[in-house]
Amino acid sequence: MNNKYPALVATKKKPEYKENPYLPISSVGTDYTTANETNLPAGSALMTDTLDGKGGGSSVLNNNKGITHIIHAAPKPRGDFKNDADFIRQVVKSVQNSLFLADREDIQKVNPADELAICLVGGGIYLGACPPSQLAEGIIRGAINQLAECKNLKQIIFVDYDKNPVKYFEKAILEKFSQEIMNN
């Protein structure tokens, strides 16, 4: 498999490793100087619950869908980069930090059936003129490389946005990855 997006490796030197106050973020491999009072470091991820912010209460996501946590990937928009490749690398890093965080927080400990669903991060308003098929391929490659290094997280699901007629993850898997598998 292409190693253009190698797995992130923790240094345990980032501020999220503080225990007081505990911070449910992952910013491995990011430039922490891009953070400020209202923004996480570009390329990082933050985990929140879907309930009342304290782990209790109820919500539509939890009651109807069984979703208990959301990991928010934090890339910057395509317009902040000189080229598509740099944009895709940062989006991939935010996806990898999402997996890193899910693994570190052991989301499957509470319910072994829990999975991490990944959408086309950076699609929509962040995408600009970047080809979505290239973004989807980068996300898949980076996520697979990161998942291989996870100790607790065992499964991820790629979710194509259901209102978009083109299924970019499906297309990337069928076109790019089936060729690689057949060539190996």
N, C-alpha and C positions, 0 to 999 in steps of 0.2 A: 504494500500500500504506500502511496506517496507520502513522504514525510515533510512536506512543505510547511505543515503546521504541527510541530512537535508538541507533546504534552507539556504542560506547565509543571514546574517542580517548586515546592514550597521552600522558602528560606526561613520561615518563622520569624522574620524580622519586621514584618509589616505591622502597622498599628492594629489590625484586626485580631492580632494574637493577644491583645491586652485582655486581662480577665476582669478588670473593673474600670470602666463599664465594659461589659461584654459586647462585642460588635459582630453581628451576623453578616459579615461581608467577606469577599475574597477579592484581592487586588494583586494577585501574583503576576509578576511580569509587567506591571503597569508603571507609569511615571506618576508617583503619588503627588507630585507638584501640580498636577492638573485638577486636583480636588479643591473644593472650596466649601463654604458654608451650605450651599444648596446643591452641589454636584459631587458625586462619587468620582474617584479617579477614572478617566476614560479607559474602557476595557475591563472594568471590574464588574462585580455582581453583588446584589443585596437580597437577603431572604426576609420575607415578612410572612406572618400568618394571614389567613383570610377572614379571621374572626374579629375580635375587638382590640387587637394589638397586644393583648396580654395572654393569649392562648385559651381564652374562654369565650362564651357566647355562641352565637350562631351566625351563619351567613348563607346566602343563596348558593355560593360556590361549594361550601362545605355540606349543607343539607341536601342539595339536589345533585351535586356532581362528585362528592367525596373528596374535593380538593381542599387540603388543609394548609398548604403553604404555596407562596409564589416566589420564585427567584427572578429578580429583575436584572436583566443584562443592561449594562450601561455603556454603550458605544457612543461615539460622536457622529454627527451627520456626515454624509459623503462630501459635502461642500467644504469641510474642514481639512480635506486631504488633497494632495497634489495629484494622486492617481487612484484608480480603482484598487490596485493591489494593496496599497497602504490601508485603505478603508476596510477591505475584506480582512486583512490581518488583524485589525483592531476588533472588528465584529467577532471574528473567530476567538480572539482572546477573551472577549466578554462571555461567549458561550462556554469556553473552557473553564473560565472562573466560575460559571454557574455550576458546571459539573463538579469542579473542585469543591465548591461550597456544599453542594448536595451530599457529596461523599464525606466531607469533614463533619457535617451535621448528622450524618447517618440517617437520612430521611427514611430508609427502609427498616430502621430499628423498630419504630412504632407499628408499622404495618408492612410485613415483607412483600406485599403485593404492590406497594407504592412504586411509582415510576417517575422519571423526569421526562416531561414532554417538552420538546424544543420546537419553536416556531421559526419562521424566517426572520430572525433577529436582524434589524437593520433594513428590512424590506420597506414597505410603506413610505412615510415621509422622510426617512433617513436615507433612502436608497439613491436619490438623485438619478444620474444617468448610468449608474453602475448596472451591468447586466445581471438580473436576478439569478440566472442559471449559474453564473460564476460564484455569486455569493452563496447559493445553496450548496454548491460543490465544496467550497471552503469550509462552511459550517459542518457538513457531514464529515469531511476528512479530519478537521480539528477535534470534533466531538468523539469520533472513533478512537483517535490517538489518546485523548484524555481518558476516555472510559477504560482503555486498556491498563491505565495506571491506578484506577480507583480500587480501593480496598473494600468498600461497603456497597457502593452503587453498582448494580449488576445489569441494569437495562435502561435504555433511553428510547424514546419514541419521537420521530420527526413528524411534525404536524404541518401539513400544507394548509394555508389559510383557506377555509372552505368557500369564501365568496369570490375567490380568484379562480377563473376558469383554467389557468395554467397551473399545474402542480409541479413547482420547481424542484422540490426534493425528489419526487417520483421520477421526474425527467432526468435529473442528475444521476440518480441511482441506475436507471435503465440505460442511459447513454454512456456515461463515464465509467461507472463501476462494473457494469456487466462486461465491458470490453477488457478491463484490467483482469477480472476474474478469469475470463476465457483465455487471456494471454499467459496466465501463470500456470 
